[in-house]
Amino acid sequence: MELVGESDYMFTIGYTTYNRKDLIIRRLNSLLTMDIPSNVEIIVVDNASSDGTFKAISDLTDGTKIKVYRNNENLGFAGNFIEAIKRAKGDYVLWSSDKDEINLSGVQNLLDWIGSEKIDFVLLNHHRKMKLKKNHQSLIRKNKTRVIEYDDLWGCSHLPGSVCNRSVALAKLDDWDKMTEMYPETSRYYPNLLLLVKLIPSGNSYFFDGYIAYQKEYAEKSYHAASSGDHYSHLMSRWLQHKELISLIESLIQKTENIKHKKYLHKMYDSLNRGLYEFISTAIREERPHLHAYFSYSCSYFYLIRRDYKLLKLVIKSFFDNPLLTIHRIKKRLKIKYGI
């Protein structure tokens, strides 16, 4: 493999791994059979594994173009994602899971599309090419080439296939330590969403109808146990993620002086909140499928009408029993709910 100067790299494929030695070795063995273009850099960032990963992949890639790094301490899933961007030398960086194989022809297709433009972020299609588990589909994400809009945020949550402009991403994530403190649940699993909230208002982030990485196998060990002890897709974690994204958007609305960006952030804020029922409903279905029907019923028109009818009867009865106390209670509730 021909070595080139760091400044010549246009594209970095950044693998991150932790205690999944066999997986990353299979990925690297596959890459070592490929004719890697001179403007493409491949790096692996080991997140302080304790299973011998770093030595194994260092020995395997010795004398090749593939660069291997090891963190002095475990930075967490999202922290290692950020570290891969920092370590990269390419103008654009693809985050790749150690479960994913690489389609190198897709790199050139993407670079040809980008051309001389300076794109902030590109989200590629992603699929599985493997024996599937029950209820799993091969297609994970498929979009036409277009601008990522304010109502697309959660459609961008799947991290594999994410390509960022390295210099833009590093500038937007320069306060990462502060973000991990303010938005702990979201920063743990979705660093890409925190980045996109900052990038999307500029209108320079895109879906691209092509792929580079695709999932080749499942992993026995997962990085995704939520801080609450549940899965990151379960109710407690999802509610925290929603609140944190809303808080970030509110913060950006207050800080930005760009009127266009401010209006755009308001639209993103409204979109996330309008989709809250479906968001929570999906989390309940994921966590407790047998309880989902009860939740759906409690939000149905029939149930709401029945509930409001009972409430109206109660208010009327209370009014006849004690008018002044009833009026006082109504005013109190209106003040709490609407500030009236």
C-alpha positions as CSV (number, residue, x, y, z in Angstrom):
1,M,0.0,0.0,0.0
2,E,1.3,3.4,-1.0
3,L,1.8,5.8,1.9
4,V,0.9,9.5,1.4
5,G,1.4,12.7,3.3
6,E,-1.3,13.5,5.9
7,S,-2.4,16.6,4.0
8,D,-3.3,14.5,1.0
9,Y,-6.1,12.6,2.7
10,M,-9.5,13.6,1.5
11,F,-11.4,10.9,3.4
12,T,-10.9,9.0,6.6
13,I,-12.7,5.8,7.5
14,G,-12.7,5.7,11.3
15,Y,-13.3,2.5,13.1
16,T,-14.0,2.5,16.8
17,T,-13.8,-0.6,19.0
18,Y,-13.9,-1.8,22.5
19,N,-13.4,-5.4,23.7
20,R,-14.5,-6.8,20.4
21,K,-11.2,-8.1,19.2
22,D,-12.5,-10.8,16.9
23,L,-14.9,-8.4,15.2
24,I,-12.4,-5.7,14.4
25,I,-9.8,-8.3,13.3
26,R,-12.3,-9.6,10.7
27,R,-12.9,-6.0,9.5
28,L,-9.2,-5.3,9.1
29,N,-8.5,-8.6,7.4
30,S,-11.1,-7.7,4.8
31,L,-9.6,-4.2,4.4
32,L,-6.1,-5.5,3.9
33,T,-7.3,-7.4,0.8
34,M,-8.5,-4.2,-0.8
35,D,-6.7,-1.7,-3.0
36,I,-7.1,1.4,-0.8
37,P,-6.9,4.7,-2.7
38,S,-4.0,7.0,-1.7
39,N,-6.4,9.8,-0.7
40,V,-8.3,7.5,1.8
41,E,-7.0,7.1,5.3
42,I,-8.1,4.2,7.6
43,I,-7.8,4.4,11.3
44,V,-8.9,2.3,14.3
45,V,-9.3,3.8,17.7
46,D,-9.3,1.3,20.5
47,N,-11.2,2.5,23.6
48,A,-8.8,1.1,26.2
49,S,-9.9,-2.5,25.6
50,S,-8.9,-5.1,28.2
51,D,-9.1,-8.2,25.9
52,G,-5.9,-7.7,24.0
53,T,-7.5,-5.9,21.1
54,F,-4.8,-3.2,20.7
55,K,-1.9,-5.6,20.5
56,A,-3.7,-7.9,18.1
57,I,-4.7,-5.2,15.6
58,S,-1.3,-3.4,16.0
59,D,0.5,-6.7,15.0
60,L,-2.0,-7.3,12.2
61,T,-1.6,-3.8,10.6
62,D,2.1,-3.3,11.2
63,G,3.7,-2.0,8.0
64,T,0.4,-1.2,6.4
65,K,-1.5,2.0,5.7
66,I,-4.0,1.4,8.5
67,K,-3.3,3.4,11.6
68,V,-4.1,2.1,15.1
69,Y,-4.6,4.2,18.2
70,R,-5.4,3.4,21.8
71,N,-7.0,5.7,24.3
72,N,-5.4,5.9,27.7
73,E,-8.8,5.4,29.3
74,N,-12.2,4.4,28.2
75,L,-14.0,7.5,26.9
76,G,-17.4,5.8,26.4
77,F,-19.1,5.1,23.1
78,A,-19.7,8.7,22.1
79,G,-16.3,9.9,23.5
80,N,-14.6,7.4,21.2
81,F,-16.6,8.7,18.3
82,I,-15.3,12.2,19.0
83,E,-11.8,10.8,19.4
84,A,-11.9,9.2,15.9
85,I,-12.8,12.7,14.5
86,K,-9.8,14.2,16.4
87,R,-7.4,11.5,15.2
88,A,-8.5,11.7,11.6
89,K,-6.5,13.6,9.0
90,G,-9.0,13.5,6.1
91,D,-11.2,16.4,5.1
92,Y,-14.2,14.2,5.7
93,V,-14.6,11.4,8.3
94,L,-16.9,8.4,8.2
95,W,-17.6,6.8,11.6
96,S,-17.7,3.0,11.1
97,S,-18.8,0.3,13.6
98,D,-16.6,-2.7,14.0
99,K,-19.6,-4.7,12.8
100,D,-19.5,-2.9,9.4
101,E,-17.7,-3.8,6.2
102,I,-16.6,-1.2,3.7
103,N,-17.6,-0.6,0.1
104,L,-14.7,1.4,-1.2
105,S,-16.3,2.4,-4.5
106,G,-18.9,4.3,-2.4
107,V,-16.1,6.6,-1.2
108,Q,-15.3,7.9,-4.6
109,N,-19.0,8.2,-5.5
110,L,-19.5,10.5,-2.4
111,L,-16.4,12.5,-3.1
112,D,-17.5,13.0,-6.8
113,W,-20.9,14.3,-5.5
114,I,-19.3,16.6,-3.0
115,G,-16.8,18.0,-5.6
116,S,-15.4,21.3,-4.6
117,E,-18.3,22.1,-2.3
118,K,-17.8,22.2,1.5
119,I,-20.5,20.1,3.0
120,D,-21.0,20.1,6.8
121,F,-22.5,16.6,7.2
122,V,-23.6,13.7,5.0
123,L,-25.8,10.8,6.1
124,L,-25.5,7.7,3.9
125,N,-27.8,4.8,3.4
126,H,-27.1,1.8,5.5
127,H,-28.2,-1.9,5.3
128,R,-27.4,-5.4,6.6
129,K,-25.8,-8.0,4.4
130,M,-25.9,-11.0,6.6
131,K,-28.1,-13.7,8.1
132,L,-30.8,-11.7,9.8
133,K,-32.3,-12.1,13.3
134,K,-36.1,-12.6,13.6
135,N,-38.0,-9.4,12.8
136,H,-34.9,-7.7,11.5
137,Q,-34.9,-6.2,8.0
138,S,-31.9,-5.8,5.7
139,L,-32.7,-2.2,5.0
140,I,-31.8,0.1,7.9
141,R,-31.9,3.6,6.3
142,K,-32.6,4.6,2.7
143,N,-33.0,8.2,1.5
144,K,-32.9,10.2,-1.7
145,T,-30.2,12.8,-2.0
146,R,-31.6,15.9,-0.4
147,V,-31.0,18.5,2.4
148,I,-31.6,17.3,6.0
149,E,-34.6,19.3,7.3
150,Y,-35.7,20.3,10.8
151,D,-38.1,17.4,11.1
152,D,-35.6,14.8,10.1
153,L,-33.6,14.8,13.3
154,W,-34.6,11.4,14.7
155,G,-34.4,9.9,11.2
156,C,-30.6,10.6,11.5
157,S,-30.2,8.8,14.8
158,H,-28.5,5.7,13.4
159,L,-24.8,6.5,13.6
160,P,-23.3,4.2,11.0
161,G,-23.0,5.9,7.7
162,S,-22.5,9.3,9.2
163,V,-19.9,11.5,7.4
164,C,-18.8,14.8,8.9
165,N,-16.6,17.6,7.7
166,R,-13.8,17.2,10.1
167,S,-12.9,20.9,10.7
168,V,-16.6,21.9,11.0
169,A,-17.4,19.1,13.4
170,L,-14.4,19.8,15.6
171,A,-15.4,23.5,15.8
172,K,-19.0,22.6,16.7
173,L,-17.9,20.1,19.3
174,D,-15.2,22.2,21.0
175,D,-17.5,22.3,24.1
176,W,-17.9,18.6,24.2
177,D,-17.0,18.2,27.9
178,K,-19.6,20.8,28.8
179,M,-22.2,19.1,26.6
180,T,-21.6,15.7,28.3
181,E,-22.4,17.4,31.6
182,M,-25.5,19.2,30.4
183,Y,-26.9,16.4,28.1
184,P,-25.5,13.2,29.6
185,E,-28.1,10.7,28.2
186,T,-28.0,12.1,24.6
187,S,-24.2,12.6,24.6
188,R,-23.8,9.0,25.7
189,Y,-25.6,7.5,22.7
190,Y,-26.2,10.2,20.1
191,P,-23.3,12.6,19.6
192,N,-24.4,12.8,16.0
193,L,-27.7,14.3,17.0
194,L,-26.2,16.9,19.2
195,L,-23.9,17.8,16.3
196,L,-26.8,17.9,13.8
197,V,-28.9,20.2,16.0
198,K,-26.1,22.7,15.6
199,L,-25.5,22.1,11.9
200,I,-28.9,21.6,10.3
201,P,-30.0,25.3,10.6
202,S,-27.2,26.2,8.1
203,G,-28.9,24.1,5.4
204,N,-25.6,22.4,4.5
205,S,-26.2,18.9,5.8
206,Y,-27.5,16.2,3.4
207,F,-28.8,12.7,3.0
208,F,-26.9,11.0,0.1
209,D,-28.4,8.1,-1.9
210,G,-25.4,5.9,-1.7
211,Y,-23.5,3.8,0.9
212,I,-20.0,3.0,2.0
213,A,-20.4,1.0,5.2
214,Y,-22.9,-1.9,5.6
215,Q,-23.5,-4.2,8.6
216,K,-21.8,-7.6,8.1
217,E,-22.5,-9.3,11.5
218,Y,-24.0,-8.9,14.9
219,A,-22.0,-8.3,18.1
220,E,-22.4,-10.4,21.2
221,K,-21.5,-7.4,23.4
222,S,-23.4,-4.1,23.2
223,Y,-22.2,-0.7,24.2
224,H,-25.8,0.5,24.7
225,A,-27.1,-0.1,28.3
226,A,-28.7,3.2,29.3
227,S,-27.6,5.0,32.5
228,S,-31.0,4.3,34.0
229,G,-30.2,0.5,33.7
230,D,-32.7,0.1,30.8
231,H,-32.0,0.0,27.1
232,Y,-31.4,3.3,25.4
233,S,-34.6,2.8,23.4
234,H,-36.7,2.4,26.6
235,L,-39.0,4.9,28.2
236,M,-36.8,6.5,30.9
237,S,-33.8,6.9,28.5
238,R,-36.0,8.2,25.7
239,W,-37.6,10.8,27.9
240,L,-34.2,12.1,29.1
241,Q,-33.0,12.2,25.5
242,H,-36.1,14.3,24.5
243,K,-35.7,16.8,27.3
244,E,-32.0,17.2,26.6
245,L,-32.5,17.8,22.9
246,I,-35.2,20.4,23.7
247,S,-32.9,22.1,26.2
248,L,-30.1,22.3,23.7
249,I,-32.4,23.8,21.1
250,E,-33.7,26.3,23.6
251,S,-30.1,27.3,24.5
252,L,-29.2,27.8,20.8
253,I,-32.3,29.9,20.2
254,Q,-31.2,32.2,23.1
255,K,-27.6,32.4,21.9
256,T,-28.0,32.8,18.1
257,E,-28.3,36.3,16.6
258,N,-29.1,34.9,13.1
259,I,-32.8,35.4,12.6
260,K,-33.1,32.7,10.0
261,H,-31.4,30.2,12.2
262,K,-33.5,31.2,15.2
263,K,-36.7,30.6,13.2
264,Y,-35.4,27.3,12.0
265,L,-34.6,26.2,15.5
266,H,-38.1,27.1,16.6
267,K,-39.4,24.8,13.8
268,M,-37.1,22.0,15.0
269,Y,-38.3,22.6,18.6
270,D,-42.0,22.4,17.5
271,S,-41.4,19.3,15.4
272,L,-39.8,17.3,18.2
273,N,-42.6,18.2,20.6
274,R,-45.3,17.4,18.1
275,G,-43.9,14.0,17.7
276,L,-43.6,13.3,21.4
277,Y,-46.6,11.0,21.6
278,E,-45.3,8.7,18.9
279,F,-41.8,8.9,20.4
280,I,-43.0,7.9,23.9
281,S,-45.4,5.3,22.4
282,T,-42.6,3.6,20.6
283,A,-40.4,3.5,23.7
284,I,-43.2,1.9,25.7
285,R,-43.8,-0.7,23.0
286,E,-40.0,-1.5,23.0
287,E,-39.8,-1.8,26.7
288,R,-43.2,-3.3,27.7
289,P,-45.1,-4.5,24.7
290,H,-48.0,-5.9,26.8
291,L,-48.6,-2.4,28.3
292,H,-48.6,-0.6,25.0
293,A,-52.3,-1.2,24.3
294,Y,-53.2,0.4,27.6
295,F,-51.2,3.5,26.8
296,S,-52.7,3.8,23.4
297,Y,-56.2,3.4,24.9
298,S,-55.5,6.1,27.5
299,C,-54.7,8.6,24.6
300,S,-57.6,7.6,22.4
301,Y,-60.4,10.0,21.5
302,F,-62.9,7.7,23.1
303,Y,-61.0,7.6,26.4
304,L,-60.3,11.4,26.4
305,I,-64.0,12.2,25.7
306,R,-65.1,9.8,28.5
307,R,-62.5,11.3,30.9
308,D,-63.5,14.9,30.1
309,Y,-67.2,14.0,30.5
310,K,-66.5,12.6,34.0
311,L,-64.5,15.7,34.9
312,L,-67.3,18.0,33.7
313,K,-69.8,16.1,35.9
314,L,-67.5,16.4,38.8
315,V,-67.0,20.1,38.3
316,I,-70.7,20.8,38.0
317,K,-71.4,18.8,41.2
318,S,-68.7,20.6,43.0
319,F,-69.9,24.0,41.9
320,F,-73.4,23.3,43.3
321,D,-71.9,22.0,46.5
322,N,-69.4,24.9,47.0
323,P,-69.3,27.5,44.2
324,L,-66.5,29.7,45.7
325,L,-64.2,26.8,46.4
326,T,-64.8,25.4,42.9
327,I,-64.0,28.7,41.3
328,H,-60.8,29.0,43.4
329,R,-59.7,25.5,42.4
330,I,-60.4,26.2,38.7
331,K,-58.4,29.5,38.8
332,K,-55.5,27.7,40.6
333,R,-55.3,25.0,37.9
334,L,-55.5,27.5,35.1
335,K,-52.7,29.5,36.6
336,I,-50.5,26.4,37.0
337,K,-51.2,25.1,33.5
338,Y,-51.5,28.2,31.4
339,G,-50.2,31.0,33.6
340,I,-53.6,32.7,33.6
